[in-house]
Structure formats: structure tokens, C-alpha cells
């Protein structure tokens, strides 16, 4: 996990590594919550693209089961009204597509109804609660800073580090301003990348093969005498 202060508000931005994303998804205690976490962390959807209150209000943009489709280039989620009312299609992991298909069949709801039929405030509470549970489990206070947008932030950063073409990430994520994307994603690093880079620095090694070497060296220097 990596944390960074916001420029103009309290709290911190959070970047998760892949294992921490898995922890978030595994901690969700209902299928609906699991779908919500995966739409954020695996598809990079914004909170208003994930959650919509019931009954659906005018202007709601949350995705529905009918928006998750198979295409010639793999499963996609069709975001009908993203930021600025822009349409886009985002790759969907196969396991999420399967989960959505089974969930839709079991709940017997209209395919055009929101998959996550709760308010954005409820979505925020879900993420906050998951963060609190993981804090209690791990002792890492950074989990208490976790919010829905951190899932999208992590998604974009991990795609960059995976070598996905930045222009393609902008299309998938619905970013139109290059400078904003460059500032927040091309200049950001995941915890995994930081570990890889730190491993290149010899004196940052977390473990040493010979734990006595340093003490012996210091002791030898202590025995030096002036001539």
C-alpha cells in the first residue's frame, strides 16, 4: 500500500498492490458487494457508474446486467453515461462476467436495473467498512483511508505498469485530458513497483544473509588504534 496527501483536502490517496486488491474483493461479504468492488478495482469504474439508488432516479448512470456483454475482443462493460455523459467500453475479467451472469439469474431482476442498486453513499460505507475490517486484521492504518476512488486509481496505475498503451487506458477509463492523466497516473507508482525499485538498491535490503557481518565490521573498527 502507498499513501499520499491530497492537495486540497484532508485524508490520503491510496494505491493498493494486486494482493491488496484481492483482499478487498475477498472481504466483501455479499455477491453484490463483490461485484461493486470488482467494478471499481478491476474495471476502473467511477462510483456513480457503479451504484444507483432504487428506484432509479433520472440521471443515474450505474451499469446494469445488460451492459455487461461478450464481444469479439472479450467481455466488456458498456458505460452508457460516464463523466460528461460519454459512452465507453471497458474490459471485464472473465470471473467478474461469470459472477454477474450467475447473480443476475439468481436475483431474477430486470436486466436493465442497476447491478449495484444502492446509493453512492452506501457504496462509500461498504468500502470504508472493508477498509476498517482489513485494518483490524492487518494493523495497517492505511486501510482506514480507503475510498471508492482509490480502487479506480489503483486500476489505472496497475495498467500503466503492466505496459498497456496510455492512450488505450484513457479510452477505457474515460479520461480526455492528457495532462490530468499524465499527472495522476504516468507519474504514480504502485506499491509493487516501489518494492521492485527498492530491491535494486543494495543498502535497502530487508534481510541479510549474514546477520553478523555488520556487527563484526563495527567491532573491528572499534579496535583500530592510532599509530
Order of alpha helices (4+ residues) and beta strands (2+ residues): beta-beta-alpha-alpha-alpha-beta-beta-beta-alpha-alpha-alpha-alpha-alpha-alpha-alpha
